[in-house]
């Protein structure tokens, strides 16, 4: 057996998704839960449960001492971090290792190397991966303006330790840049405890393309195709598809080769994602590496017929050899829509309340990864993601039609969701032609972002 018992250090749909694989493999699961999640589906479906107390994430799902204590009390041998919370926290990975627990993710060293965005840029350059023209850490406001003139406006100010779009600001001139710099530094210190920021040239109307990688931790890595993640609001992805309708085969090969080269450079272990931005001429540049399982990993699973969580478990236990790149055979087209409790017509304002009625879509080629069920209360403490609807079909037109049918059959009552927005996306001619950019929701659908 891979492991006898695994603690899932997360909540919602990703916790349920990991528990589902553990159950199928005959591995006992431990769910942790805050007071707000005492009756949540993930806490009720695991083999065992361990309370974390206060609903605030810093005191529950991000409390390293509490998580390690729960693992020790329940006899768990490994911890799966899911995504978000502590999934890309090198101190957590190191604490697990020091406690004799297997962290189901990359090494602390790999997380640290790729977690600092400016340092990751330097590693990408060493690996031969193209990067957007930019700078190292900016030491002062005077240096900021000098470097921006060298790069050329417009530019993007980024928090070096950032993620999720936090601490990112665009500037078209020196006056905007001065304000953006001050705001980025403030947010970087507040959210990441690190004041460092750097500059990159802003690629206008880009595509956001990412490549799923998987490494053995000994210098070998493979790429499992690309995902188009361009439709976003506030730098947060909304809809993803694979393969990208914009990427041609020659570019696809280069993207995947670059992503695998970067993973090999840091001796990456397990599942990770290398993110790129691509301009209108299909020139791509390294953006960042997410050292964890991504929210949109199901579309890769559907195309390749695999279970990435099972791969994580078996690789960590030494029960799996890394497949060869040549053995991977993607098929068809997959799309994922993130269903959030928010109102797109009111600046995506969060919607809270009790889910009074739910009907999930089902049928051939339809998968739902949900974190909630009927009767669940959507609270203010956590992310607005309720579920992910995933479809797979022979080609893109069929996948689009299958997703539209699935969404029309889905019912969620008690909160406002973004379902109708997804239907508008799927029917829009710009989306249908496959050449959309990151400003699509604002420029083509008219949403106030």
C-alpha positions as CSV (number, residue, x, y, z in Angstrom):
1,X,0.0,0.0,0.0
2,X,1.2,3.5,-0.8
3,X,0.4,5.0,2.6
4,X,-1.9,3.8,5.3
5,X,-3.2,7.3,6.2
6,X,-3.0,10.7,4.7
7,X,-4.0,14.1,6.2
8,X,-5.5,16.6,3.7
9,X,-4.5,20.0,4.9
10,X,-7.2,21.9,3.0
11,X,-11.0,22.3,2.6
12,X,-13.7,22.6,0.0
13,X,-13.6,21.0,-3.4
14,X,-9.8,20.2,-3.5
15,X,-10.1,18.4,-0.1
16,X,-13.0,16.3,-1.4
17,X,-11.2,15.7,-4.7
18,X,-8.0,14.4,-2.8
19,X,-10.2,12.3,-0.4
20,X,-12.0,10.7,-3.4
21,X,-8.7,9.4,-4.8
22,X,-7.6,8.2,-1.3
23,X,-10.8,6.3,-0.9
24,X,-10.5,4.7,-4.3
25,X,-6.9,3.6,-3.5
26,X,-7.9,2.2,-0.1
27,X,-5.9,4.8,1.9
28,X,-7.4,6.2,5.1
29,X,-8.0,10.0,5.0
30,X,-8.0,12.6,7.7
31,X,-9.9,15.8,7.1
32,X,-9.1,18.9,9.1
33,X,-11.8,21.5,9.6
34,X,-12.4,24.9,11.1
35,X,-15.4,25.7,13.3
36,X,-17.1,27.2,10.2
37,X,-16.6,23.9,8.3
38,X,-17.7,21.5,11.0
39,X,-20.5,20.2,8.7
40,X,-18.9,20.7,5.4
41,X,-18.8,17.8,2.9
42,X,-15.0,17.3,3.0
43,X,-15.1,17.0,6.8
44,X,-17.9,14.4,6.7
45,X,-16.5,12.3,3.9
46,X,-13.1,11.5,5.2
47,X,-12.2,8.4,7.3
48,X,-11.3,10.6,10.3
49,X,-11.6,14.3,11.1
50,X,-9.6,16.7,13.2
51,X,-10.8,20.1,14.4
52,X,-8.7,23.2,13.9
53,X,-10.9,25.7,15.7
54,X,-11.1,29.4,14.7
55,X,-12.5,29.9,11.2
56,X,-9.8,32.5,10.3
57,X,-7.4,30.8,7.9
58,X,-4.3,32.0,9.8
59,X,-5.6,30.3,12.9
60,X,-6.8,27.1,11.2
61,X,-5.9,26.0,7.7
62,X,-2.6,27.9,7.8
63,X,-1.7,27.0,11.4
64,X,1.4,24.7,10.9
65,X,1.6,23.6,14.5
66,X,-2.1,22.7,14.6
67,X,-1.8,20.7,11.3
68,X,1.2,18.8,12.5
69,X,-0.5,18.1,15.8
70,X,-3.5,16.7,13.9
71,X,-1.3,14.5,11.8
72,X,0.5,13.1,14.9
73,X,-2.7,12.6,16.8
74,X,-4.3,10.6,14.0
75,X,-1.2,8.7,12.9
76,X,-1.1,10.1,9.4
77,X,2.1,9.3,7.5
78,X,1.8,12.0,4.8
79,X,0.1,15.4,4.2
80,X,-1.5,16.6,1.0
81,X,-1.7,20.4,1.0
82,X,-4.1,20.8,-2.0
83,X,-3.8,24.3,-3.4
84,X,-3.9,27.7,-1.7
85,X,-3.3,28.0,2.0
86,X,0.1,26.3,2.8
87,X,0.5,24.5,-0.5
88,X,3.5,26.6,-1.7
89,X,4.9,27.4,1.8
90,X,8.5,26.1,2.1
91,X,8.4,26.3,5.9
92,X,5.4,24.0,6.0
93,X,7.1,21.5,3.6
94,X,10.2,21.7,5.8
95,X,8.2,21.3,9.0
96,X,6.6,18.2,7.6
97,X,9.9,16.7,6.7
98,X,11.4,17.5,10.1
99,X,8.4,15.8,11.7
100,X,8.9,12.6,9.8
101,X,5.9,13.2,7.5
102,X,5.8,13.0,3.7
103,X,4.8,16.3,2.2
104,X,2.9,15.4,-1.0
105,X,4.5,18.1,-3.1
106,X,8.0,19.3,-4.1
107,X,10.9,19.8,-1.8
108,X,11.2,22.9,0.4
109,X,14.2,23.9,-1.7
110,X,12.2,23.7,-5.0
111,X,9.3,25.7,-3.4
112,X,11.7,28.3,-2.2
113,X,13.6,28.6,-5.5
114,X,10.4,29.1,-7.5
115,X,8.4,31.0,-4.9
116,X,10.4,34.2,-5.1
117,X,9.3,35.5,-8.5
118,X,12.4,37.5,-9.3
119,X,14.7,34.6,-8.3
120,X,12.6,32.3,-10.4
121,X,13.1,34.6,-13.4
122,X,16.9,34.1,-13.0
123,X,16.6,30.3,-12.8
124,X,14.4,30.3,-15.9
125,X,17.1,32.3,-17.8
126,X,19.7,29.7,-16.6
127,X,17.4,26.9,-17.9
128,X,17.2,28.6,-21.3
129,X,13.5,29.6,-20.9
130,X,12.4,32.9,-22.5
131,X,11.5,35.6,-20.0
132,X,9.8,39.0,-20.4
133,X,12.4,41.9,-20.4
134,X,12.6,43.0,-16.8
135,X,14.8,43.8,-13.8
136,X,16.0,42.4,-10.6
137,X,14.7,43.7,-7.3
138,X,14.3,47.4,-7.4
139,X,16.3,49.0,-4.5
140,X,14.8,52.5,-4.7
141,X,12.3,54.8,-6.4
142,X,15.1,56.6,-8.3
143,X,16.3,53.2,-9.7
144,X,12.7,52.3,-10.5
145,X,12.3,55.2,-13.0
146,X,15.7,54.6,-14.5
147,X,15.0,50.9,-15.1
148,X,11.6,51.6,-16.5
149,X,13.1,53.9,-19.1
150,X,15.5,51.1,-20.1
151,X,12.7,48.5,-20.5
152,X,10.1,50.9,-22.1
153,X,6.6,51.6,-21.0
154,X,4.1,50.2,-20.3
155,X,5.5,48.2,-17.5
156,X,4.2,45.9,-14.7
157,X,5.3,46.3,-11.1
158,X,5.3,42.9,-9.3
159,X,5.8,41.7,-5.8
160,X,8.8,39.4,-5.8
161,X,7.2,37.0,-3.3
162,X,3.8,37.5,-4.8
163,X,1.0,35.3,-6.2
164,X,-2.6,35.4,-7.1
165,X,-2.3,38.9,-8.7
166,X,-1.6,40.5,-5.4
167,X,1.0,43.3,-5.6
168,X,0.8,43.6,-9.4
169,X,0.2,47.0,-10.9
170,X,0.6,48.3,-14.5
171,X,1.9,51.7,-15.4
172,X,2.0,53.6,-18.7
173,X,4.3,56.5,-17.5
174,X,6.5,57.7,-14.7
175,X,3.7,59.3,-12.7
176,X,1.6,56.1,-12.7
177,X,4.7,54.0,-12.0
178,X,5.6,56.1,-8.9
179,X,2.1,55.4,-7.5
180,X,2.2,51.7,-8.5
181,X,5.5,51.2,-6.9
182,X,4.4,52.6,-3.5
183,X,1.2,50.5,-3.6
184,X,3.0,47.3,-4.7
185,X,5.6,47.7,-1.9
186,X,2.8,48.2,0.7
187,X,0.9,45.1,-0.5
188,X,4.0,43.0,-0.8
189,X,4.9,43.7,2.8
190,X,1.3,43.2,4.1
191,X,0.5,40.0,2.3
192,X,3.9,38.3,2.0
193,X,6.1,39.9,4.6
194,X,8.6,40.9,1.8
195,X,8.9,44.4,0.4
196,X,10.8,43.4,-2.7
197,X,9.3,44.3,-6.0
198,X,10.6,44.2,-9.6
199,X,9.6,45.4,-13.1
200,X,8.6,43.6,-16.3
201,X,7.6,45.0,-19.6
202,X,3.9,44.7,-20.0
203,X,2.8,42.4,-22.8
204,X,-0.4,43.9,-24.2
205,X,-3.5,41.8,-24.7
206,X,-1.7,38.5,-23.9
207,X,-2.7,34.9,-23.7
208,X,-2.1,33.2,-20.4
209,X,-0.8,29.7,-21.2
210,X,0.4,27.2,-18.6
211,X,2.0,23.7,-18.9
212,X,1.4,20.9,-16.5
213,X,4.7,19.3,-15.5
214,X,5.5,16.3,-13.3
215,X,9.0,15.5,-11.9
216,X,10.7,12.6,-10.1
217,X,12.8,14.8,-7.9
218,X,16.0,13.4,-9.4
219,X,16.4,15.7,-12.4
220,X,13.8,14.1,-14.7
221,X,10.5,15.8,-15.7
222,X,7.7,15.5,-18.3
223,X,5.2,17.9,-19.6
224,X,1.5,17.0,-19.9
225,X,0.3,19.5,-22.5
226,X,-0.8,23.1,-22.1
227,X,-3.9,24.8,-20.7
228,X,-5.4,28.1,-22.0
229,X,-6.1,30.1,-18.9
230,X,-6.6,33.5,-20.5
231,X,-10.1,34.4,-19.3
232,X,-9.6,36.0,-16.0
233,X,-11.0,38.6,-13.6
234,X,-8.5,40.4,-11.4
235,X,-5.8,38.0,-12.4
236,X,-7.9,35.1,-11.2
237,X,-8.7,32.4,-13.8
238,X,-12.4,31.9,-14.6
239,X,-12.5,29.4,-17.5
240,X,-9.7,27.1,-18.8
241,X,-9.4,24.8,-21.7
242,X,-6.9,22.3,-23.1
243,X,-5.4,22.3,-25.6
244,X,-5.2,26.0,-26.3
245,X,-7.1,26.9,-29.5
246,X,-4.4,29.6,-30.1
247,X,-1.3,27.5,-29.8
248,X,0.0,25.8,-32.9
249,X,1.8,22.5,-32.8
250,X,5.3,23.9,-33.3
251,X,4.8,26.4,-30.5
252,X,3.3,23.7,-28.3
253,X,6.4,21.6,-28.6
254,X,8.6,24.5,-27.6
255,X,6.3,25.4,-24.6
256,X,6.3,21.9,-23.3
257,X,10.1,21.6,-23.7
258,X,10.7,24.8,-21.9
259,X,8.5,23.9,-19.0
260,X,10.1,20.5,-18.6
261,X,13.5,22.0,-18.7
262,X,12.7,24.4,-15.9
263,X,11.3,21.5,-13.8
264,X,14.5,19.6,-14.3
265,X,16.6,22.6,-13.4
266,X,15.2,22.6,-9.9
267,X,14.9,18.8,-9.5
268,X,11.2,19.2,-9.2
269,X,9.2,16.4,-7.6
270,X,5.5,15.7,-8.2
271,X,2.9,17.9,-9.9
272,X,3.6,21.5,-10.8
273,X,2.7,24.2,-13.4
274,X,4.9,26.5,-15.4
275,X,3.0,29.6,-16.5
276,X,3.7,31.7,-19.6
277,X,2.3,34.8,-21.2
278,X,2.1,34.8,-25.0
279,X,1.8,37.7,-27.4
280,X,-0.1,38.0,-30.6
281,X,2.8,36.5,-32.6
282,X,2.9,33.4,-30.4
283,X,6.1,34.5,-28.7
284,X,6.0,33.1,-25.2
285,X,7.7,34.3,-21.9
286,X,8.0,32.7,-18.5
287,X,5.7,34.1,-15.9
288,X,6.0,32.0,-12.8
289,X,5.9,28.4,-11.6
290,X,3.2,27.2,-9.2
291,X,4.7,24.5,-7.1
292,X,1.5,22.6,-6.4
293,X,-1.5,21.0,-8.0
294,X,-3.5,23.7,-9.9
295,X,-7.2,24.4,-9.6
296,X,-7.6,23.5,-13.3
297,X,-5.7,20.2,-13.2
298,X,-8.9,18.2,-14.1
299,X,-8.8,19.2,-17.7
300,X,-5.3,17.7,-18.0
301,X,-6.5,14.6,-16.3
302,X,-9.4,14.2,-18.7
303,X,-7.3,14.6,-21.8
304,X,-4.6,12.2,-20.6
305,X,-6.8,9.7,-18.8
306,X,-4.8,10.0,-15.6
307,X,-5.2,10.8,-11.9
308,X,-2.6,13.4,-10.9
309,X,-3.3,12.9,-7.2
310,X,-2.7,9.2,-7.5
311,X,0.6,10.0,-9.3
312,X,1.6,12.3,-6.5
313,X,1.0,9.5,-3.9
314,X,2.7,6.8,-5.9
315,X,5.7,8.9,-6.8
316,X,6.2,10.0,-3.2
317,X,6.0,6.4,-2.0
318,X,8.5,5.2,-4.5
319,X,5.9,3.0,-6.2
320,X,5.9,4.8,-9.6
321,X,8.5,5.5,-12.3
322,X,8.1,8.6,-14.3
323,X,6.4,7.8,-17.6
324,X,8.4,8.7,-20.7
325,X,7.3,11.8,-22.7
326,X,6.7,9.7,-25.7
327,X,4.2,7.5,-23.9
328,X,1.8,10.4,-23.2
329,X,-1.2,10.4,-25.5
330,X,-3.6,13.3,-25.1
331,X,-7.0,13.0,-26.6
332,X,-9.9,15.4,-27.4
333,X,-10.6,18.7,-25.8
334,X,-11.5,19.6,-22.2
335,X,-13.0,22.7,-20.6
336,X,-13.4,23.8,-17.0
337,X,-15.7,26.5,-15.7
338,X,-15.2,27.7,-12.1
339,X,-18.6,28.2,-10.4
340,X,-18.2,31.0,-7.9
341,X,-20.7,32.5,-5.4
342,X,-20.4,36.0,-6.8
343,X,-22.3,38.5,-8.9
344,X,-20.5,39.4,-12.1
345,X,-23.0,42.2,-12.8
346,X,-22.1,43.9,-9.5
347,X,-18.3,44.0,-9.8
348,X,-18.1,40.3,-8.9
349,X,-19.2,41.0,-5.4
350,X,-19.3,37.9,-3.2
351,X,-22.6,36.3,-2.5
352,X,-23.2,34.5,0.9
353,X,-26.0,32.4,2.3
354,X,-27.3,28.9,2.7
355,X,-27.5,26.7,-0.4
356,X,-31.2,25.8,-0.4
357,X,-31.2,23.6,-3.6
358,X,-28.5,22.1,-5.8
359,X,-28.7,19.9,-8.9
360,X,-25.3,19.0,-10.4
361,X,-25.1,18.1,-14.1
362,X,-24.0,14.6,-15.1
363,X,-23.7,12.4,-18.1
364,X,-21.1,11.3,-20.6
365,X,-18.0,13.5,-20.6
366,X,-19.2,15.6,-17.6
367,X,-17.4,15.8,-14.3
368,X,-18.2,18.0,-11.3
369,X,-15.7,18.7,-8.5
370,X,-17.8,20.4,-5.9
371,X,-16.9,21.6,-2.4
372,X,-20.5,22.2,-1.3
373,X,-23.8,20.4,-1.2
374,X,-27.4,21.4,-0.4
375,X,-27.7,23.0,3.1
376,X,-24.1,24.2,3.2
377,X,-23.6,27.8,4.3
378,X,-21.3,29.9,2.1
379,X,-19.4,32.1,4.6
380,X,-17.2,35.2,4.4
381,X,-14.1,33.4,5.6
382,X,-13.1,31.6,2.4
383,X,-12.8,31.7,-1.3
384,X,-16.0,32.0,-3.4
385,X,-15.3,28.9,-5.4
386,X,-18.3,26.5,-5.0
387,X,-17.5,23.9,-7.7
388,X,-15.8,23.2,-11.0
389,X,-17.7,21.9,-14.0
390,X,-15.4,19.9,-16.3
391,X,-16.3,18.5,-19.7
392,X,-14.4,16.4,-22.2
393,X,-15.3,15.7,-25.8
394,X,-13.7,14.7,-29.1
395,X,-13.0,18.2,-30.2
396,X,-13.5,21.8,-29.1
397,X,-16.9,22.5,-30.7
398,X,-18.3,19.4,-29.1
399,X,-16.8,20.3,-25.7
400,X,-18.3,23.8,-25.9
401,X,-21.7,22.4,-26.6
402,X,-21.4,19.8,-23.8
403,X,-20.4,22.5,-21.4
404,X,-23.3,24.7,-22.3
405,X,-25.7,21.8,-21.8
406,X,-24.1,21.0,-18.4
407,X,-24.4,24.5,-17.2
408,X,-28.0,24.8,-18.3
409,X,-28.8,21.7,-16.3
410,X,-27.0,22.9,-13.2
411,X,-29.1,24.5,-10.4
412,X,-27.7,26.3,-7.4
413,X,-30.2,28.3,-5.3
414,X,-29.5,30.4,-2.2
415,X,-26.7,32.4,-3.5
416,X,-25.9,34.3,-6.8
417,X,-23.4,32.5,-9.0
418,X,-21.5,33.3,-12.2
419,X,-23.1,30.5,-14.2
420,X,-24.8,32.9,-16.7
421,X,-21.5,34.6,-17.3
422,X,-20.0,31.3,-18.4
423,X,-22.8,30.8,-20.9
424,X,-22.2,34.2,-22.3
425,X,-18.5,33.4,-22.7
426,X,-19.2,30.1,-24.4
427,X,-21.5,31.7,-26.9
428,X,-19.4,34.8,-27.7
429,X,-17.8,34.9,-31.2
430,X,-14.4,36.0,-29.9
431,X,-14.3,33.0,-27.6
432,X,-15.5,30.7,-30.4
433,X,-12.7,31.8,-32.7
434,X,-10.2,31.0,-30.0
435,X,-8.2,34.2,-30.2
436,X,-9.2,36.0,-27.0
437,X,-6.9,37.8,-24.5
438,X,-6.8,38.5,-20.7
439,X,-9.1,41.5,-21.0
440,X,-11.9,39.5,-22.6
441,X,-14.4,39.8,-19.8
442,X,-14.1,43.6,-19.8
443,X,-13.5,44.4,-23.4
444,X,-15.8,41.8,-25.0
445,X,-18.4,41.1,-22.4
446,X,-18.5,44.5,-20.8
447,X,-18.0,43.4,-17.2
448,X,-16.6,45.9,-14.7
449,X,-13.5,44.2,-13.4
